[in-house]
Amino acid sequence: MPIFTAIAAVVTSIAAAVGFGAVAASAIGAVGAFAARTLLTIGISKLISNTTDTPASGSNTPAADPRAQKSPTTVNKIPVVYGSAYVGPTITDAILSTDQTTMYYVCALSEVTTGTFTFGNIYFNGDLITLGTGGDAAKVLSLTNNAVPPQVDTKIAGNMYVYLFNNGSSSGINTGGQTAIQILSDASIPVDSRWSATDTMSSCAFAVVKLIYNSDAGTTQLGSLNFQLINDLDNPGAVISNYLTNTVYGCAIPVANIDTASLAALYIYSDELITYVPTGGGTATQPRYRINGPINTGQNCLANLQDLCDACDSWLQYSELTGQWKVVINQSYEDYTTFNALYLIDSSNLIGGIDINPIDLNNTYNSLEVGYPNVNIKDQTDYRVFNLVDYVPEVMSPNEAANQLSVNYPQVNNYIQAAYLGERRLLQSREDLIITCALDYSGIQIEAGDVVRVTLAEYGWDEKLFRVSQVQEVKDESGFLGARISAFEYNNTIYANDPLNDFIPEANTGLINPKWLDNPGTPVITTNPLANGTVSSFIVESTTPASGSTMFMDFNYGLTSNVDTHKSYTTIQTSDGSPFAVSATVSINVVNLPPETYYWSTTARTSVSGYKSLASAPYTWGGPNVTTFDSTSNTGGVTFNQISNDVSSALTPAGGYTYKIDNYPGSVLLPVNTTTSPAVTVPSYINGTTQTTKIYPYFQGTSATADGYFANSTGVWTPGDACAFIYSFGISDWYALHGFTFFTPLTPSEVVEIQLDNQFVSNANTVLQIVPYIDFTGVYTYVDTQYMMNITLTANQPFVWQDKRVYQGTSGIGAVGYLWRNIVTGTQVTSVAAAFQVYYGKLPP
């Protein structure tokens, strides 16, 4: 059959690769010693019994758990993984970058077999890792826990990378074509620590983990890693063949000393489908046996072989008659022969009598505890208890004492298979007879594992069935050869494949990690109104995350919107050290930063990590400024009011109004921020905002209707309407400097004349722009930039500017005045004093 050929080919190829002559000695040292210890005068064929409920044979000290993560040490052994298993890495190398910000860890996972390895889930500190795709396939994007609903934490993104290799340094799966040698030859790694061409990691499945130090992301140390490694070599027949013959991690037994036919039979038997009942009802099937787990290479070979045989309900047999190791399947004889073909023991071939050794009732088990690594809970050990009284109470004796059989299957991570195996062990333990007897030479044909018939009238046995556990070839006193056998009671009903009900434990859910937070709210900045005797300041306000326990709120600032470059300004926490309420508002008052345009962010922190907000909108800060308190006159800027009704000699008839504003000597007035107060006052100030394409759009050819201009520029100076825009508060950073609103809009026959004397002073070199405006009542405020003026101011040097304009009320002028803007960021211009006069009336006939 093809499967026999396949196994034989695998074993033969391994034999050719290693050379059996060279490994014969190690084979005897590893496993053959058992046979040597039990060798009788002529020969022996014996089943090596199951050991799932006893300590591993030959183990003096417990070997390290292959599923646990191990720190670097020279005594660590790399396991070999068959099938699917969650394993902890063995750290074999750790490298710190030159700048001491990045660690590289080499995590060995398994020796490579003839099967092919792939990777499944990866967990970091118990949380599921999500890796990137494409060029970022090694980048850890987020961690997900098992809360309900699941929490997803992205703070780790960009601070951890996991590069996977399934067979040596050149076998990268998600490395973008890079080898492990290239990754670990990064320029940031000290030269003497970089990998070279000799660091091949031959025949090893491993991972390289790159951690960038970040306390907020929790990447200050490696933590606990758990990898799901999947080997397509999982059929027990092929697995045991591989382990028996391998010279690196296995027993190094030559193929000539292995009964390959028995392994081929096990391969076929393991592939047969058994039926079970899924958790949702109905029926389903799965292969009878699979090996899913790591082999502890720190344990002796015989103990590992027994674990593998236990996982497929078989015995390991060594025969001195053939000099071969063999696997005997614990199966019904009906699977391979007939009843009449079984060897018959009766008076015709018995030499002497039969010794019968019944098992004490106190050593007969009536309940079963099965321990196995459950794949549904990341191969954590799960336990299930089966009581015989719940299934077949009729086989129990009256008042039978409770006696539990505990079995463990370290290479079985499937509930159905574990229960199937355990059920057979429990039922087998109820067969309480063991016999020994001597046979004539015809008994030499019996092998350990065979089922035989026994007829003995004295006990009422008529072809009662026993399974042979040991056959010894012996000589009697006359020198004739014969056989002595030991056998235990056989019951064919044990092998009935009754469907089992699947069991999947409830997930450990519902626990939200209080150390995982949402991001805090994006900061909002508000300017504090400047009042008498106060320090100019602004408020930065943010909100705590909507979930988690926020212990600290850090306020950070920077000159760009990149929050990773922001500096810490201050940290806020509750007075009693308790967590903030979720979505709570937290604010600070800022007074002491130098003039600049700032971006703010916040970091919500637990005791171990932090979560950053987005950057705020830019905020221009003019710097700290302390005012002097004057309870009488220091009430802020003076608002423009009508103070006379002088008649201009150019206007008739008499009665035209004159409006004038002065900042009289002797009064100390607090400047008002024009950008936050629409009221026109003196003194007032304006902070700078750098302009580029909007310094003079009409000339630059950048006028746009989106900015209020009457037309989009088609070139420099064109079209004509591109020179004027409709004013609204703050458009393109323009604000009112002075203005006057008429009681009644001017008629087409009336004119208005405005005159302005204004003194300015700046705290730094800057450029101030001023432009007149006309408001057409109920329509729009018209601003013609053809009359815009640029004033270059020198730091701390006062400058007096004068202007005069005359307009005719053709379309019903309702207001007139001047706008201003400061076009250099980080500066502040103050309008110290001004005389603004307005004359209007009819022209002479």
Secondary structure, 3 states (H helix, E strand, C coil): CHHHHHHHHHHHHHHHHHCHHHHHHHHHHHHHHHHHHHCCCCEEEEEECCCCCCCCCCCCCCCCCCCCCECCCCCCCCCEEECEEEECCEEEEEEECCCCCEEEEEEEEEECCCCCEEEEEEEECCEEEEECCHHHCCEEEEEECCCCCCCEECCCCCCEEEEEECCCCCCECCCCCCCHHHHCCCCCCCHHHCCCCCCCCCCEEEEEEEEECCCCCCCCCCCCEEEEEEECCCCHHHHHHHHHHCCCCCCCCCHHHECHHHHHHHHHHHHCEEEEECCCCCCEEEECCCCCEEECCCCCHHHHHHHHHHCCCEEEEEECCCCEEEEEECCCHHHCCCCCCCEEECCCCEEEEEEEEECCHHHCCCEEEEEEEEHHHCCEEEEEEEEHHHCCHHHCCCCCCCCEEEEECCCCCCHHHHHHHHHHHHHHHCCCEEEEEEECHHHHHCCCCCEEEEEEHHHCEEEEEEEEEEEEEEECCCCCEEEEEEEEECCHHHHCCCCEECCCCCCCCCCCCCCCCCCCCCCEEEECCCCCCCECCEEEEEECCCCCCCCEEEEEEECCCCHHHCEEEEEECCCCCCCCCCCCEEEEEECCCCCEEEEEEEEEECCCCEEECCCCCCEEECCCCECCCCCCCCCCCEECCCCECCCCCCCECCCCCEECCCCCCCCCCCCEECCCCCCCEECEEEECCCCCCCCCHHHHCCCCHHHCECCCCCECCECHHHHEEECCCCHHHCEEEEEEECCCCCCCCEEEEEEEEEEEEECCCEEEEEEEEEEECCCEEEEEHHHCEEEEECECCCEEEEEEEEEECCCCEEEEEEEEEECCCCCEEEEEEEEEEEEEEECCC
